[in-house]
Amino acid sequence: MSLFKKVTDFAKSPQGKKAIDQAKRYASDPKNKAKIDQVKNRFMGGGKSK
């Protein structure tokens, strides 16, 4: 079974839907959005300042 199939199967399950809802709520908080943006910039090469 491919990884993508496993991920889609999980996303369709009740546990996956719950996890997705929790992630959406977490990401909608402005404080958490700033943290997510910092991590994203670090991985994408945008956070090179000290």
mmCIF entry with sequence, helices, sheets and N, C-alpha, C, O atoms, coordinates in Angstrom:
data_MODEL
# 
_entry.id   MODEL 
# 
_entity.id                         1 
_entity.type                       polymer 
_entity.pdbx_number_of_molecules   1 
# 
_entity_poly.entity_id                      1 
_entity_poly.type                           'polypeptide(L)' 
_entity_poly.nstd_linkage                   no 
_entity_poly.nstd_monomer                   no 
_entity_poly.pdbx_seq_one_letter_code       MSLFKKVTDFAKSPQGKKAIDQAKRYASDPKNKAKIDQVKNRFMGGGKSK 
_entity_poly.pdbx_seq_one_letter_code_can   MSLFKKVTDFAKSPQGKKAIDQAKRYASDPKNKAKIDQVKNRFMGGGKSK 
_entity_poly.pdbx_strand_id                 A 
# 
loop_
_entity_poly_seq.entity_id 
_entity_poly_seq.num 
_entity_poly_seq.mon_id 
_entity_poly_seq.hetero 
1 1  MET n 
1 2  SER n 
1 3  LEU n 
1 4  PHE n 
1 5  LYS n 
1 6  LYS n 
1 7  VAL n 
1 8  THR n 
1 9  ASP n 
1 10 PHE n 
1 11 ALA n 
1 12 LYS n 
1 13 SER n 
1 14 PRO n 
1 15 GLN n 
1 16 GLY n 
1 17 LYS n 
1 18 LYS n 
1 19 ALA n 
1 20 ILE n 
1 21 ASP n 
1 22 GLN n 
1 23 ALA n 
1 24 LYS n 
1 25 ARG n 
1 26 TYR n 
1 27 ALA n 
1 28 SER n 
1 29 ASP n 
1 30 PRO n 
1 31 LYS n 
1 32 ASN n 
1 33 LYS n 
1 34 ALA n 
1 35 LYS n 
1 36 ILE n 
1 37 ASP n 
1 38 GLN n 
1 39 VAL n 
1 40 LYS n 
1 41 ASN n 
1 42 ARG n 
1 43 PHE n 
1 44 MET n 
1 45 GLY n 
1 46 GLY n 
1 47 GLY n 
1 48 LYS n 
1 49 SER n 
1 50 LYS n 
# 
_struct_asym.id          A 
_struct_asym.entity_id   1 
# 
loop_
_struct_conf.conf_type_id 
_struct_conf.id 
_struct_conf.pdbx_PDB_helix_id 
_struct_conf.beg_label_comp_id 
_struct_conf.beg_label_asym_id 
_struct_conf.beg_label_seq_id 
_struct_conf.pdbx_beg_PDB_ins_code 
_struct_conf.end_label_comp_id 
_struct_conf.end_label_asym_id 
_struct_conf.end_label_seq_id 
_struct_conf.pdbx_end_PDB_ins_code 
_struct_conf.beg_auth_comp_id 
_struct_conf.beg_auth_asym_id 
_struct_conf.beg_auth_seq_id 
_struct_conf.end_auth_comp_id 
_struct_conf.end_auth_asym_id 
_struct_conf.end_auth_seq_id 
_struct_conf.pdbx_PDB_helix_class 
_struct_conf.details 
_struct_conf.pdbx_PDB_helix_length 
HELX_P HELX_P1 AA1 LEU A 3  ? LYS A 12 ? LEU A 3  LYS A 12 1 ? 10 
HELX_P HELX_P2 AA2 PRO A 14 ? SER A 28 ? PRO A 14 SER A 28 1 ? 15 
HELX_P HELX_P3 AA3 PRO A 30 ? MET A 44 ? PRO A 30 MET A 44 1 ? 15 
# 
_struct_conf_type.id          HELX_P 
_struct_conf_type.criteria    ? 
_struct_conf_type.reference   ? 
# 
loop_
_atom_site.group_PDB 
_atom_site.id 
_atom_site.type_symbol 
_atom_site.label_atom_id 
_atom_site.label_alt_id 
_atom_site.label_comp_id 
_atom_site.label_asym_id 
_atom_site.label_entity_id 
_atom_site.label_seq_id 
_atom_site.pdbx_PDB_ins_code 
_atom_site.Cartn_x 
_atom_site.Cartn_y 
_atom_site.Cartn_z 
_atom_site.occupancy 
_atom_site.B_iso_or_equiv 
_atom_site.pdbx_formal_charge 
_atom_site.auth_seq_id 
_atom_site.auth_comp_id 
_atom_site.auth_asym_id 
_atom_site.auth_atom_id 
_atom_site.pdbx_PDB_model_num 
ATOM 1   N N  . MET A 1 1  ? 0.850   -1.179 0.000  1.00 0.00 ? 1  MET A N  1 
ATOM 2   C CA . MET A 1 1  ? 0.000   0.000  0.000  1.00 0.00 ? 1  MET A CA 1 
ATOM 3   C C  . MET A 1 1  ? 0.896   1.242  0.000  1.00 0.00 ? 1  MET A C  1 
ATOM 4   O O  . MET A 1 1  ? 1.866   1.316  0.754  1.00 0.00 ? 1  MET A O  1 
ATOM 5   N N  . SER A 1 2  ? 0.566   2.204  -0.842 1.00 0.00 ? 2  SER A N  1 
ATOM 6   C CA . SER A 1 2  ? 1.388   3.407  -0.933 1.00 0.00 ? 2  SER A CA 1 
ATOM 7   C C  . SER A 1 2  ? 1.149   4.327  0.265  1.00 0.00 ? 2  SER A C  1 
ATOM 8   O O  . SER A 1 2  ? 0.118   4.259  0.935  1.00 0.00 ? 2  SER A O  1 
ATOM 9   N N  . LEU A 1 3  ? 2.109   5.163  0.502  1.00 0.00 ? 3  LEU A N  1 
ATOM 10  C CA . LEU A 1 3  ? 2.008   6.112  1.607  1.00 0.00 ? 3  LEU A CA 1 
ATOM 11  C C  . LEU A 1 3  ? 0.829   7.058  1.390  1.00 0.00 ? 3  LEU A C  1 
ATOM 12  O O  . LEU A 1 3  ? 0.093   7.362  2.329  1.00 0.00 ? 3  LEU A O  1 
ATOM 13  N N  . PHE A 1 4  ? 0.651   7.517  0.160  1.00 0.00 ? 4  PHE A N  1 
ATOM 14  C CA . PHE A 1 4  ? -0.455  8.431  -0.128 1.00 0.00 ? 4  PHE A CA 1 
ATOM 15  C C  . PHE A 1 4  ? -1.796  7.777  0.174  1.00 0.00 ? 4  PHE A C  1 
ATOM 16  O O  . PHE A 1 4  ? -2.689  8.425  0.719  1.00 0.00 ? 4  PHE A O  1 
ATOM 17  N N  . LYS A 1 5  ? -1.946  6.527  -0.165 1.00 0.00 ? 5  LYS A N  1 
ATOM 18  C CA . LYS A 1 5  ? -3.197  5.804  0.102  1.00 0.00 ? 5  LYS A CA 1 
ATOM 19  C C  . LYS A 1 5  ? -3.426  5.695  1.605  1.00 0.00 ? 5  LYS A C  1 
ATOM 20  O O  . LYS A 1 5  ? -4.551  5.856  2.078  1.00 0.00 ? 5  LYS A O  1 
ATOM 21  N N  . LYS A 1 6  ? -2.362  5.423  2.354  1.00 0.00 ? 6  LYS A N  1 
ATOM 22  C CA . LYS A 1 6  ? -2.495  5.330  3.816  1.00 0.00 ? 6  LYS A CA 1 
ATOM 23  C C  . LYS A 1 6  ? -2.933  6.664  4.406  1.00 0.00 ? 6  LYS A C  1 
ATOM 24  O O  . LYS A 1 6  ? -3.772  6.713  5.305  1.00 0.00 ? 6  LYS A O  1 
ATOM 25  N N  . VAL A 1 7  ? -2.353  7.745  3.888  1.00 0.00 ? 7  VAL A N  1 
ATOM 26  C CA . VAL A 1 7  ? -2.698  9.080  4.391  1.00 0.00 ? 7  VAL A CA 1 
ATOM 27  C C  . VAL A 1 7  ? -4.149  9.407  4.062  1.00 0.00 ? 7  VAL A C  1 
ATOM 28  O O  . VAL A 1 7  ? -4.878  9.909  4.919  1.00 0.00 ? 7  VAL A O  1 
ATOM 29  N N  . THR A 1 8  ? -4.576  9.131  2.837  1.00 0.00 ? 8  THR A N  1 
ATOM 30  C CA . THR A 1 8  ? -5.962  9.433  2.469  1.00 0.00 ? 8  THR A CA 1 
ATOM 31  C C  . THR A 1 8  ? -6.939  8.571  3.257  1.00 0.00 ? 8  THR A C  1 
ATOM 32  O O  . THR A 1 8  ? -8.001  9.049  3.658  1.00 0.00 ? 8  THR A O  1 
ATOM 33  N N  . ASP A 1 9  ? -6.596  7.308  3.483  1.00 0.00 ? 9  ASP A N  1 
ATOM 34  C CA . ASP A 1 9  ? -7.461  6.448  4.289  1.00 0.00 ? 9  ASP A CA 1 
ATOM 35  C C  . ASP A 1 9  ? -7.586  6.984  5.718  1.00 0.00 ? 9  ASP A C  1 
ATOM 36  O O  . ASP A 1 9  ? -8.676  6.987  6.289  1.00 0.00 ? 9  ASP A O  1 
ATOM 37  N N  . PHE A 1 10 ? -6.468  7.437  6.292  1.00 0.00 ? 10 PHE A N  1 
ATOM 38  C CA . PHE A 1 10 ? -6.499  8.000  7.635  1.00 0.00 ? 10 PHE A CA 1 
ATOM 39  C C  . PHE A 1 10 ? -7.340  9.274  7.666  1.00 0.00 ? 10 PHE A C  1 
ATOM 40  O O  . PHE A 1 10 ? -8.125  9.478  8.592  1.00 0.00 ? 10 PHE A O  1 
ATOM 41  N N  . ALA A 1 11 ? -7.178  10.136 6.653  1.00 0.00 ? 11 ALA A N  1 
ATOM 42  C CA . ALA A 1 11 ? -7.919  11.402 6.616  1.00 0.00 ? 11 ALA A CA 1 
ATOM 43  C C  . ALA A 1 11 ? -9.425  11.174 6.537  1.00 0.00 ? 11 ALA A C  1 
ATOM 44  O O  . ALA A 1 11 ? -10.206 12.012 6.988  1.00 0.00 ? 11 ALA A O  1 
ATOM 45  N N  . LYS A 1 12 ? -9.830  10.059 5.973  1.00 0.00 ? 12 LYS A N  1 
ATOM 46  C CA . LYS A 1 12 ? -11.259 9.755  5.848  1.00 0.00 ? 12 LYS A CA 1 
ATOM 47  C C  . LYS A 1 12 ? -11.817 9.077  7.095  1.00 0.00 ? 12 LYS A C  1 
ATOM 48  O O  . LYS A 1 12 ? -13.034 9.006  7.266  1.00 0.00 ? 12 LYS A O  1 
ATOM 49  N N  . SER A 1 13 ? -10.950 8.585  7.960  1.00 0.00 ? 13 SER A N  1 
ATOM 50  C CA . SER A 1 13 ? -11.399 7.891  9.161  1.00 0.00 ? 13 SER A CA 1 
ATOM 51  C C  . SER A 1 13 ? -11.872 8.899  10.209 1.00 0.00 ? 13 SER A C  1 
ATOM 52  O O  . SER A 1 13 ? -11.528 10.078 10.129 1.00 0.00 ? 13 SER A O  1 
ATOM 53  N N  . PRO A 1 14 ? -12.653 8.450  11.187 1.00 0.00 ? 14 PRO A N  1 
ATOM 54  C CA . PRO A 1 14 ? -13.092 9.364  12.259 1.00 0.00 ? 14 PRO A CA 1 
ATOM 55  C C  . PRO A 1 14 ? -11.916 9.987  13.019 1.00 0.00 ? 14 PRO A C  1 
ATOM 56  O O  . PRO A 1 14 ? -11.960 11.165 13.373 1.00 0.00 ? 14 PRO A O  1 
ATOM 57  N N  . GLN A 1 15 ? -10.881 9.208  13.265 1.00 0.00 ? 15 GLN A N  1 
ATOM 58  C CA . GLN A 1 15 ? -9.711  9.747  13.962 1.00 0.00 ? 15 GLN A CA 1 
ATOM 59  C C  . GLN A 1 15 ? -9.010  10.800 13.103 1.00 0.00 ? 15 GLN A C  1 
ATOM 60  O O  . GLN A 1 15 ? -8.554  11.820 13.618 1.00 0.00 ? 15 GLN A O  1 
ATOM 61  N N  . GLY A 1 16 ? -8.926  10.553 11.803 1.00 0.00 ? 16 GLY A N  1 
ATOM 62  C CA . GLY A 1 16 ? -8.293  11.506 10.894 1.00 0.00 ? 16 GLY A CA 1 
ATOM 63  C C  . GLY A 1 16 ? -9.077  12.799 10.806 1.00 0.00 ? 16 GLY A C  1 
ATOM 64  O O  . GLY A 1 16 ? -8.492  13.883 10.786 1.00 0.00 ? 16 GLY A O  1 
ATOM 65  N N  . LYS A 1 17 ? -10.397 12.695 10.753 1.00 0.00 ? 17 LYS A N  1 
ATOM 66  C CA . LYS A 1 17 ? -11.228 13.897 10.699 1.00 0.00 ? 17 LYS A CA 1 
ATOM 67  C C  . LYS A 1 17 ? -11.070 14.722 11.974 1.00 0.00 ? 17 LYS A C  1 
ATOM 68  O O  . LYS A 1 17 ? -11.037 15.951 11.933 1.00 0.00 ? 17 LYS A O  1 
ATOM 69  N N  . LYS A 1 18 ? -10.975 14.030 13.098 1.00 0.00 ? 18 LYS A N  1 
ATOM 70  C CA . LYS A 1 18 ? -10.776 14.731 14.370 1.00 0.00 ? 18 LYS A CA 1 
ATOM 71  C C  . LYS A 1 18 ? -9.427  15.449 14.369 1.00 0.00 ? 18 LYS A C  1 
ATOM 72  O O  . LYS A 1 18 ? -9.336  16.599 14.800 1.00 0.00 ? 18 LYS A O  1 
ATOM 73  N N  . ALA A 1 19 ? -8.381  14.777 13.888 1.00 0.00 ? 19 ALA A N  1 
ATOM 74  C CA . ALA A 1 19 ? -7.046  15.377 13.847 1.00 0.00 ? 19 ALA A CA 1 
ATOM 75  C C  . ALA A 1 19 ? -7.019  16.585 12.907 1.00 0.00 ? 19 ALA A C  1 
ATOM 76  O O  . ALA A 1 19 ? -6.383  17.595 13.210 1.00 0.00 ? 19 ALA A O  1 
ATOM 77  N N  . ILE A 1 20 ? -7.703  16.482 11.781 1.00 0.00 ? 20 ILE A N  1 
ATOM 78  C CA . ILE A 1 20 ? -7.755  17.590 10.830 1.00 0.00 ? 20 ILE A CA 1 
ATOM 79  C C  . ILE A 1 20 ? -8.482  18.782 11.441 1.00 0.00 ? 20 ILE A C  1 
ATOM 80  O O  . ILE A 1 20 ? -8.039  19.920 11.289 1.00 0.00 ? 20 ILE A O  1 
ATOM 81  N N  . ASP A 1 21 ? -9.588  18.534 12.127 1.00 0.00 ? 21 ASP A N  1 
ATOM 82  C CA . ASP A 1 21 ? -10.330 19.617 12.784 1.00 0.00 ? 21 ASP A CA 1 
ATOM 83  C C  . ASP A 1 21 ? -9.478  20.296 13.857 1.00 0.00 ? 21 ASP A C  1 
ATOM 84  O O  . ASP A 1 21 ? -9.496  21.521 13.978 1.00 0.00 ? 21 ASP A O  1 
ATOM 85  N N  . GLN A 1 22 ? -8.739  19.515 14.631 1.00 0.00 ? 22 GLN A N  1 
ATOM 86  C CA . GLN A 1 22 ? -7.869  20.087 15.659 1.00 0.00 ? 22 GLN A CA 1 
ATOM 87  C C  . GLN A 1 22 ? -6.774  20.936 15.020 1.00 0.00 ? 22 GLN A C  1 
ATOM 88  O O  . GLN A 1 22 ? -6.456  22.015 15.521 1.00 0.00 ? 22 GLN A O  1 
ATOM 89  N N  . ALA A 1 23 ? -6.198  20.461 13.926 1.00 0.00 ? 23 ALA A N  1 
ATOM 90  C CA . ALA A 1 23 ? -5.142  21.211 13.242 1.00 0.00 ? 23 ALA A CA 1 
ATOM 91  C C  . ALA A 1 23 ? -5.681  22.520 12.677 1.00 0.00 ? 23 ALA A C  1 
ATOM 92  O O  . ALA A 1 23 ? -5.000  23.545 12.726 1.00 0.00 ? 23 ALA A O  1 
ATOM 93  N N  . LYS A 1 24 ? -6.894  22.492 12.142 1.00 0.00 ? 24 LYS A N  1 
ATOM 94  C CA . LYS A 1 24 ? -7.497  23.720 11.615 1.00 0.00 ? 24 LYS A CA 1 
ATOM 95  C C  . LYS A 1 24 ? -7.740  24.732 12.729 1.00 0.00 ? 24 LYS A C  1 
ATOM 96  O O  . LYS A 1 24 ? -7.483  25.923 12.556 1.00 0.00 ? 24 LYS A O  1 
ATOM 97  N N  . ARG A 1 25 ? -8.232  24.261 13.870 1.00 0.00 ? 25 ARG A N  1 
ATOM 98  C CA . ARG A 1 25 ? -8.459  25.172 15.002 1.00 0.00 ? 25 ARG A CA 1 
ATOM 99  C C  . ARG A 1 25 ? -7.135  25.749 15.492 1.00 0.00 ? 25 ARG A C  1 
ATOM 100 O O  . ARG A 1 25 ? -7.050  26.942 15.784 1.00 0.00 ? 25 ARG A O  1 
ATOM 101 N N  . TYR A 1 26 ? -6.109  24.919 15.584 1.00 0.00 ? 26 TYR A N  1 
ATOM 102 C CA . TYR A 1 26 ? -4.801  25.373 16.038 1.00 0.00 ? 26 TYR A CA 1 
ATOM 103 C C  . TYR A 1 26 ? -4.244  26.418 15.067 1.00 0.00 ? 26 TYR A C  1 
ATOM 104 O O  . TYR A 1 26 ? -3.719  27.446 15.492 1.00 0.00 ? 26 TYR A O  1 
ATOM 105 N N  . ALA A 1 27 ? -4.358  26.156 13.780 1.00 0.00 ? 27 ALA A N  1 
ATOM 106 C CA . ALA A 1 27 ? -3.796  27.051 12.771 1.00 0.00 ? 27 ALA A CA 1 
ATOM 107 C C  . ALA A 1 27 ? -4.571  28.362 12.672 1.00 0.00 ? 27 ALA A C  1 
ATOM 108 O O  . ALA A 1 27 ? -4.018  29.360 12.208 1.00 0.00 ? 27 ALA A O  1 
ATOM 109 N N  . SER A 1 28 ? -5.824  28.388 13.090 1.00 0.00 ? 28 SER A N  1 
ATOM 110 C CA . SER A 1 28 ? -6.614  29.609 12.978 1.00 0.00 ? 28 SER A CA 1 
ATOM 111 C C  . SER A 1 28 ? -6.290  30.621 14.076 1.00 0.00 ? 28 SER A C  1 
ATOM 112 O O  . SER A 1 28 ? -6.632  31.796 13.944 1.00 0.00 ? 28 SER A O  1 
ATOM 113 N N  . ASP A 1 29 ? -5.645  30.192 15.146 1.00 0.00 ? 29 ASP A N  1 
ATOM 114 C CA . ASP A 1 29 ? -5.248  31.093 16.224 1.00 0.00 ? 29 ASP A CA 1 
ATOM 115 C C  . ASP A 1 29 ? -4.085  31.967 15.741 1.00 0.00 ? 29 ASP A C  1 
ATOM 116 O O  . ASP A 1 29 ? -3.086  31.431 15.262 1.00 0.00 ? 29 ASP A O  1 
ATOM 117 N N  . PRO A 1 30 ? -4.187  33.304 15.855 1.00 0.00 ? 30 PRO A N  1 
ATOM 118 C CA . PRO A 1 30 ? -3.123  34.188 15.344 1.00 0.00 ? 30 PRO A CA 1 
ATOM 119 C C  . PRO A 1 30 ? -1.738  33.896 15.936 1.00 0.00 ? 30 PRO A C  1 
ATOM 120 O O  . PRO A 1 30 ? -0.735  33.976 15.227 1.00 0.00 ? 30 PRO A O  1 
ATOM 121 N N  . LYS A 1 31 ? -1.679  33.558 17.233 1.00 0.00 ? 31 LYS A N  1 
ATOM 122 C CA . LYS A 1 31 ? -0.377  33.251 17.850 1.00 0.00 ? 31 LYS A CA 1 
ATOM 123 C C  . LYS A 1 31 ? 0.234   32.007 17.222 1.00 0.00 ? 31 LYS A C  1 
ATOM 124 O O  . LYS A 1 31 ? 1.424   31.975 16.909 1.00 0.00 ? 31 LYS A O  1 
ATOM 125 N N  . ASN A 1 32 ? -0.588  30.992 17.043 1.00 0.00 ? 32 ASN A N  1 
ATOM 126 C CA . ASN A 1 32 ? -0.095  29.755 16.464 1.00 0.00 ? 32 ASN A CA 1 
ATOM 127 C C  . ASN A 1 32 ? 0.251   29.940 14.997 1.00 0.00 ? 32 ASN A C  1 
ATOM 128 O O  . ASN A 1 32 ? 1.188   29.314 14.500 1.00 0.00 ? 32 ASN A O  1 
ATOM 129 N N  . LYS A 1 33 ? -0.489  30.790 14.296 1.00 0.00 ? 33 LYS A N  1 
ATOM 130 C CA . LYS A 1 33 ? -0.196  31.058 12.888 1.00 0.00 ? 33 LYS A CA 1 
ATOM 131 C C  . LYS A 1 33 ? 1.195   31.675 12.762 1.00 0.00 ? 33 LYS A C  1 
ATOM 132 O O  . LYS A 1 33 ? 1.940   31.344 11.839 1.00 0.00 ? 33 LYS A O  1 
ATOM 133 N N  . ALA A 1 34 ? 1.544   32.564 13.678 1.00 0.00 ? 34 ALA A N  1 
ATOM 134 C CA . ALA A 1 34 ? 2.872   33.179 13.650 1.00 0.00 ? 34 ALA A CA 1 
ATOM 135 C C  . ALA A 1 34 ? 3.953   32.119 13.873 1.00 0.00 ? 34 ALA A C  1 
ATOM 136 O O  . ALA A 1 34 ? 4.992   32.148 13.212 1.00 0.00 ? 34 ALA A O  1 
ATOM 137 N N  . LYS A 1 35 ? 3.719   31.195 14.789 1.00 0.00 ? 35 LYS A N  1 
ATOM 138 C CA . LYS A 1 35 ? 4.680   30.121 15.033 1.00 0.00 ? 35 LYS A CA 1 
ATOM 139 C C  . LYS A 1 35 ? 4.832   29.237 13.794 1.00 0.00 ? 35 LYS A C  1 
ATOM 140 O O  . LYS A 1 35 ? 5.942   28.855 13.424 1.00 0.00 ? 35 LYS A O  1 
ATOM 141 N N  . ILE A 1 36 ? 3.704   28.919 13.162 1.00 0.00 ? 36 ILE A N  1 
ATOM 142 C CA . ILE A 1 36 ? 3.728   28.086 11.957 1.00 0.00 ? 36 ILE A CA 1 
ATOM 143 C C  . ILE A 1 36 ? 4.510   28.791 10.852 1.00 0.00 ? 36 ILE A C  1 
ATOM 144 O O  . ILE A 1 36 ? 5.306   28.167 10.150 1.00 0.00 ? 36 ILE A O  1 
ATOM 145 N N  . ASP A 1 37 ? 4.279   30.094 10.703 1.00 0.00 ? 37 ASP A N  1 
ATOM 146 C CA . ASP A 1 37 ? 4.991   30.860 9.679  1.00 0.00 ? 37 ASP A CA 1 
ATOM 147 C C  . ASP A 1 37 ? 6.495   30.877 9.954  1.00 0.00 ? 37 ASP A C  1 
ATOM 148 O O  . ASP A 1 37 ? 7.290   30.783 9.019  1.00 0.00 ? 37 ASP A O  1 
ATOM 149 N N  . GLN A 1 38 ? 6.892   30.995 11.213 1.00 0.00 ? 38 GLN A N  1 
ATOM 150 C CA . GLN A 1 38 ? 8.314   30.987 11.558 1.00 0.00 ? 38 GLN A CA 1 
ATOM 151 C C  . GLN A 1 38 ? 8.964   29.663 11.173 1.00 0.00 ? 38 GLN A C  1 
ATOM 152 O O  . GLN A 1 38 ? 10.044  29.646 10.583 1.00 0.00 ? 38 GLN A O  1 
ATOM 153 N N  . VAL A 1 39 ? 8.312   28.564 11.503 1.00 0.00 ? 39 VAL A N  1 
ATOM 154 C CA . VAL A 1 39 ? 8.854   27.245 11.176 1.00 0.00 ? 39 VAL A CA 1 
ATOM 155 C C  . VAL A 1 39 ? 8.902   27.059 9.663  1.00 0.00 ? 39 VAL A C  1 
ATOM 156 O O  . VAL A 1 39 ? 9.885   26.555 9.122  1.00 0.00 ? 39 VAL A O  1 
ATOM 157 N N  . LYS A 1 40 ? 7.832   27.470 8.987  1.00 0.00 ? 40 LYS A N  1 
ATOM 158 C CA . LYS A 1 40 ? 7.780   27.340 7.531  1.00 0.00 ? 40 LYS A CA 1 
ATOM 159 C C  . LYS A 1 40 ? 8.916   28.133 6.890  1.00 0.00 ? 40 LYS A C  1 
ATOM 160 O O  . LYS A 1 40 ? 9.585   27.634 5.985  1.00 0.00 ? 40 LYS A O  1 
ATOM 161 N N  . ASN A 1 41 ? 9.139   29.359 7.352  1.00 0.00 ? 41 ASN A N  1 
ATOM 162 C CA . ASN A 1 41 ? 10.209  30.181 6.799  1.00 0.00 ? 41 ASN A CA 1 
ATOM 163 C C  . ASN A 1 41 ? 11.575  29.576 7.071  1.00 0.00 ? 41 ASN A C  1 
ATOM 164 O O  . ASN A 1 41 ? 12.472  29.662 6.232  1.00 0.00 ? 41 ASN A O  1 
ATOM 165 N N  . ARG A 1 42 ? 11.740  28.968 8.234  1.00 0.00 ? 42 ARG A N  1 
ATOM 166 C CA . ARG A 1 42 ? 13.015  28.342 8.573  1.00 0.00 ? 42 ARG A CA 1 
ATOM 167 C C  . ARG A 1 42 ? 13.317  27.197 7.602  1.00 0.00 ? 42 ARG A C  1 
ATOM 168 O O  . ARG A 1 42 ? 14.443  27.062 7.122  1.00 0.00 ? 42 ARG A O  1 
ATOM 169 N N  . PHE A 1 43 ? 12.306  26.379 7.317  1.00 0.00 ? 43 PHE A N  1 
ATOM 170 C CA . PHE A 1 43 ? 12.503  25.245 6.419  1.00 0.00 ? 43 PHE A CA 1 
ATOM 171 C C  . PHE A 1 43 ? 12.618  25.675 4.965  1.00 0.00 ? 43 PHE A C  1 
ATOM 172 O O  . PHE A 1 43 ? 13.284  25.016 4.167  1.00 0.00 ? 43 PHE A O  1 
ATOM 173 N N  . MET A 1 44 ? 11.964  26.788 4.620  1.00 0.00 ? 44 MET A N  1 
ATOM 174 C CA . MET A 1 44 ? 11.989  27.236 3.230  1.00 0.00 ? 44 MET A CA 1 
ATOM 175 C C  . MET A 1 44 ? 13.173  28.165 2.957  1.00 0.00 ? 44 MET A C  1 
ATOM 176 O O  . MET A 1 44 ? 13.350  28.624 1.829  1.00 0.00 ? 44 MET A O  1 
ATOM 177 N N  . GLY A 1 45 ? 13.987  28.446 3.984  1.00 0.00 ? 45 GLY A N  1 
ATOM 178 C CA . GLY A 1 45 ? 15.178  29.259 3.786  1.00 0.00 ? 45 GLY A CA 1 
ATOM 179 C C  . GLY A 1 45 ? 14.963  30.739 4.055  1.00 0.00 ? 45 GLY A C  1 
ATOM 180 O O  . GLY A 1 45 ? 15.857  31.541 3.785  1.00 0.00 ? 45 GLY A O  1 
ATOM 181 N N  . GLY A 1 46 ? 13.823  31.119 4.572  1.00 0.00 ? 46 GLY A N  1 
ATOM 182 C CA . GLY A 1 46 ? 13.550  32.532 4.810  1.00 0.00 ? 46 GLY A CA 1 
ATOM 183 C C  . GLY A 1 46 ? 13.922  33.010 6.193  1.00 0.00 ? 46 GLY A C  1 
ATOM 184 O O  . GLY A 1 46 ? 13.855  34.210 6.459  1.00 0.00 ? 46 GLY A O  1 
ATOM 185 N N  . GLY A 1 47 ? 14.313  32.114 7.089  1.00 0.00 ? 47 GLY A N  1 
ATOM 186 C CA . GLY A 1 47 ? 14.615  32.512 8.465  1.00 0.00 ? 47 GLY A CA 1 
ATOM 187 C C  . GLY A 1 47 ? 16.083  32.453 8.781  1.00 0.00 ? 47 GLY A C  1 
ATOM 188 O O  . GLY A 1 47 ? 16.480  31.817 9.757  1.00 0.00 ? 47 GLY A O  1 
ATOM 189 N N  . LYS A 1 48 ? 16.908  33.107 7.973  1.00 0.00 ? 48 LYS A N  1 
ATOM 190 C CA . LYS A 1 48 ? 18.358  33.024 8.147  1.00 0.00 ? 48 LYS A CA 1 
ATOM 191 C C  . LYS A 1 48 ? 18.923  34.110 9.028  1.00 0.00 ? 48 LYS A C  1 
ATOM 192 O O  . LYS A 1 48 ? 20.134  34.130 9.248  1.00 0.00 ? 48 LYS A O  1 
ATOM 193 N N  . SER A 1 49 ? 18.112  35.018 9.546  1.00 0.00 ? 49 SER A N  1 
ATOM 194 C CA . SER A 1 49 ? 18.608  36.082 10.407 1.00 0.00 ? 49 SER A CA 1 
ATOM 195 C C  . SER A 1 49 ? 18.747  35.561 11.831 1.00 0.00 ? 49 SER A C  1 
ATOM 196 O O  . SER A 1 49 ? 18.063  34.621 12.237 1.00 0.00 ? 49 SER A O  1 
ATOM 197 N N  . LYS A 1 50 ? 19.667  36.205 12.596 1.00 0.00 ? 50 LYS A N  1 
ATOM 198 C CA . LYS A 1 50 ? 19.888  35.812 13.996 1.00 0.00 ? 50 LYS A CA 1 
ATOM 199 C C  . LYS A 1 50 ? 19.234  36.758 14.939 1.00 0.00 ? 50 LYS A C  1 
ATOM 200 O O  . LYS A 1 50 ? 19.319  36.577 16.153 1.00 0.00 ? 50 LYS A O  1 
# 
